[in-house]
Amino acid sequence: MIGHTLSGRYELLARVGGGGMALVYKARDLLLNRFVAVKVLRQQFTHDDEFVKRFRREAQAAASLSHPNIVSIYDVGQVEDTYYIVMEYIDGANLNEIIRERAPLQADEAVRIAAQICDALEHAHHNQIIHRDIKPHNILIGNNGRVKVTDFGIARAVTSSTITQTGSVVGSVHYFSPEHAKGVTTGEKSDLYSLGIVMYQMLTGRLPFLGESPISVALKHLQEPFEEPRKVNPYIPQSVENIILKAMRKNPQERYQSAAAMHKDLETCLQPTRMHEPIVRFTSDDEAESEKTRVIPAIRPDMRQTLEVPVPAATAGESDVRWNSEGLTERKRAWILPTVLGVLAAILIAVLIWAINALGDIVSSPDVKVPDVVGQTEQVARDLIEGAGLVVDPVVLEESSKEVNEGIVVKQTKQGGTVAKGAVIQITVSIGEQLPSMPDLTGKPFEAAKQTLIGMGVDADNVLPSEVFDESEPGTVLRSNPKPNEEFDPAETTVTLTISKGREAFDMPNLIGKTEGEAKALIEKNNLKLPEEKITRSPSYTPKGTVFKQFPAEQNEKVTEGTEVAIWISTGYPSDAREEPMSVTVTPAEEGVESSIKIVYSDARGDKIELPERKITQTTQIPVTLILAPGKDGQISIYRDGQFLQQQVFPYADIPASGNGDAEQPPADQQPADPGAGDGADPVDAQQETTE
């Protein structure tokens, strides 16, 4: 089903697990653009109406649980005859994998995991939901260390017809409680028994009960004691062992009365005052020991009339005593043990009869060697297995593979072993190379997109950014290569993500000295913005109608398209400005011979403002208008043929006020040129005085 999209929303990317009733896929929720886990009901159960109805009801009940240690249920759906449940996707490993790799675990780690499982069970039991299949395979550990319990309520949906079809009770026999093994109604304490076995396995690296068949393991749950955890791993604190011993009592009444009670014990078991506490004792053990070792002396006939045995008052934890017809004391409840043993014997006989009927001639059949079918086609594998007197599991697992062609067996159970005739062998068949599709990462921050790809198996070094200027928020993904929905190999492909680095920056244009129209045209050309409220008009010592100030103001300051700017436009000279028009008389160095004349002046408009250079052959008058301001005197310097000739200063106080703050703009030939000044040349006597 990899590559299929359920209900047009959940795209199945890869298979991540499976059990007897369902297969689990990693999927992408196309609507919310997130990873989810989708559990799909196996096809052989889809036509059992009662099963499907309970499947839905239990899934909905599990969805009502909201707890940080319980996998969230998002959705339940059906597409034709495919039933599925959409759950929270946990990026991590299940507890079974951790136990296989690292067991025995340290006591503090095992207690931390068990406490979180217990917390989840406490919440579920409070909502009247019994898990019934607590085992390491159903405990997920996220990469952040958070424990998540999954598969709530699903096992309860099995019908009698389903049990008959599969020939086994649904669940894991190694984690059964005794009452589960007997087939009676299970409750909260059954979950606590299973949790005790999980703790046992975490701390010892082994299971408490093993057997050659599920029946033998179930019988051991009912009858046999288990090896105490500290005998397997002496580093287990006594307080922690006590929790396991109490959780795994065969009599439910001797276990923890609730998940809350067990959780409370787990929270304090590693405190220094508790770690070396005495081993826990149980009343039933004491009674059994008493019955086993008690010696009653023989009573002679002549003693019957005179023997007086005082009856002591019952103390806490002891049973009452009474007299019989012979004057001997015995337990009031001495009949209980034979009755219980009789009931258990009847149950065991019934279980054995059922096992014989279900397994047929397997019990008495000879052992056969399992043929090696890896590398064969599915049909050839079936023929070889069935030819050896074995049965091919009707559920054929699928696995994607780059090396093995589609339809070829890549795995099998019990490979190379010897099993009883009629045993079930499960095979896994290659479906070829099933590559995932590239997700649509457009609009995501680069780091989030990179983590998504790493989660799909792409190496971090194979995720490369490529920055371009764009209108989008800097750092967001614009496009990817491979493109969205395009198949790619996460292990081999280098993914290039094109990301925005924002709008392109450029130098702020110089608007000083431009007319209002010229400034607006330049702003529009560079795709800048000039709101009307950002135009300020005020007096200035610059020509009327020209820009004398701007923001951003720094030359070559970087701006981007769309940046708002502000300008200040001159409305004329201030009211205290004084205008002094005059004529400067200049002569050539030699009458009739051409000389080059340059006039440089300074006033309120600026320093060393040059008038256009003039060529003269005779005495000439050049008009100059000075604009003076308080604290800023005027000055005129004359240069002839590149040599400094004469300089004169015009104090502000010597110029009469004109009374006109809107002095006329000077003529075009008096517009400022590039400033310049003498460089210390020898002075030359002026031929003409500067006149007003």
Buried (B, 14 or more C-beta within 10 A) or exposed (E): BBBEBBBEBBBBBBBBBBBBBBBBBBBBBBEEEEBBBBBBBBEEBBEBEEBBEBBBBBBEBBBEBEBEBBBBBBBBBBBEEBBBBBBBBBEBBBBBBBBEEEBBBEBEBBBBBBBBBBBBBBBBBBEEBBBBBBBBBBBBBEEEEEBBBBBBBBBBBBBEEBBEEBBBBBBBBBBBBBBBBBBEEBBBBBBBBBBBBBBBBBBBBBBBBEBEBBBEBBBBBBEEEBEBBBEBBEEBBBBBBBBBBBBBBBEBEBBBEBBBBBBBBBEEBBEEEBEEBEEBEBEBEEBEEEEEEEEEEEEEEEEEEEEEEEEEEEEEEBBEBEEEEEBBEEBEEEEEBEEEEEEBEEBBEEBEEEBBEBBEEBEEBEEBEBBEBBEBBBEEBBBBBEEBBBBBBEBBBBBBBEEBEEEBBBBBBBEEEEBBBBBBBBBBBBBBBBBBBBBBBBEBBBEEBBBBBBBBEBBEEBBEBEBEBBEBEBBBBBBBBBEEEEEBEBEEBEBBBBBBBBBEBBEBBBBBBBBBEEBBEBBEEBEBEBEEEEBEEEBBBBBBBBBBBBBBEEEEEEBBBEBBBBBBBBBBBBEEBBBBEBEBBBBBBEEEEEBBBBBBBBBBBBEBBBBEEBEBEEEBEBBBBBBBBEEBBBBBBBBBEEBBBBBBEBEBEEBEEEEEEEBEBBEEEBEBBEEEEBEEEEEBEBBBEBEE
